């Protein structure tokens, strides 16, 4: 069983499956997800749902979805 992603809004991070992802705002409801300063994808909140868009192979769409769900729930979307 996978442990849920955990968002820390004050630190602008989400921890998931042993990795801490930094969250950087791009615009309204759009964020870049980084690992050690390297972008691995984006999370976007549209039509009432979190969506993950991978950039390369470092994070899957499912991982970004879990990160997005945790992040947007934590910030009250």
VOMI-324820 format. One line per field, with one value per residue (C-alpha): residue number from 1; residue in three letters; x, y, z. Coordinates in steps of 0.001 Angstrom, whole numbers. Layout:
resi NUM; ...
resn ALA; ...
X X; ...
Y Y; ...
Z Z; ...
//
This chain:
resi 1; 2; 3; 4; 5; 6; 7; 8; 9; 10; 11; 12; 13; 14; 15; 16; 17; 18; 19; 20; 21; 22; 23; 24; 25; 26; 27; 28; 29; 30; 31; 32; 33; 34; 35; 36; 37; 38; 39; 40; 41; 42; 43; 44; 45; 46; 47; 48; 49; 50; 51; 52; 53; 54; 55; 56; 57; 58; 59; 60; 61; 62; 63; 64; 65; 66; 67; 68; 69; 70; 71; 72; 73; 74; 75; 76; 77
resn UNK; UNK; UNK; UNK; UNK; UNK; UNK; UNK; UNK; UNK; UNK; UNK; UNK; UNK; UNK; UNK; UNK; UNK; UNK; UNK; UNK; UNK; UNK; UNK; UNK; UNK; UNK; UNK; UNK; UNK; UNK; UNK; UNK; UNK; UNK; UNK; UNK; UNK; UNK; UNK; UNK; UNK; UNK; UNK; UNK; UNK; UNK; UNK; UNK; UNK; UNK; UNK; UNK; UNK; UNK; UNK; UNK; UNK; UNK; UNK; UNK; UNK; UNK; UNK; UNK; UNK; UNK; UNK; UNK; UNK; UNK; UNK; UNK; UNK; UNK; UNK; UNK
X 0; 1344; 1530; -248; 1622; 2059; 2126; 3954; 2622; 4985; 8034; 6445; 7144; 5319; 6823; 5872; 7405; 10647; 11237; 10667; 9388; 9702; 6661; 7163; 4231; 4063; 672; -2829; -3382; -200; 2991; 6337; 7455; 11206; 13587; 16878; 16259; 15508; 11972; 10284; 6807; 3896; 718; -2353; -5746; -8445; -12163; -12061; -9293; -5530; -3623; 24; 2134; 5527; 8603; 10915; 11120; 11952; 8322; 5305; 1900; 550; 3224; 2467; -1248; -665; 1542; -1070; -3901; -1976; -830; -4189; -5975; -3459; -3896; -7669; -8466
Y 0; 3404; 6078; 9286; 12394; 14953; 18682; 21277; 24625; 26720; 24932; 24718; 20985; 17695; 14429; 11266; 7788; 8894; 11976; 15605; 17689; 21470; 23358; 26641; 28784; 29643; 31335; 30946; 27240; 26240; 25046; 23567; 20484; 20217; 17665; 19165; 22237; 20273; 20515; 17119; 18299; 20609; 20393; 22280; 22668; 22798; 22085; 21061; 18471; 18220; 17245; 16230; 16869; 15111; 16656; 13769; 10453; 11624; 11578; 9752; 11254; 9208; 10606; 14165; 13537; 12408; 15456; 17739; 16236; 16749; 20263; 21595; 20047; 21711; 25162; 24837; 24332
Z 0; -960; 1705; 762; -325; 2469; 1701; 3803; 2596; 4719; 3283; -207; -432; -870; 385; -1477; -1563; 92; -2079; -1177; -4071; -4069; -5328; -7186; -8305; -12003; -12074; -10770; -10021; -11895; -10200; -11203; -9281; -8672; -7177; -5977; -8153; -11342; -12785; -13097; -14069; -13436; -11416; -12541; -10911; -13600; -13576; -9922; -10222; -9901; -13030; -13358; -16439; -16416; -17994; -18805; -16979; -13438; -12228; -13607; -14249; -11320; -8994; -10090; -9663; -6057; -5427; -6964; -4942; -1701; -2608; -3759; -765; 1563; 8; -42; -3714
//
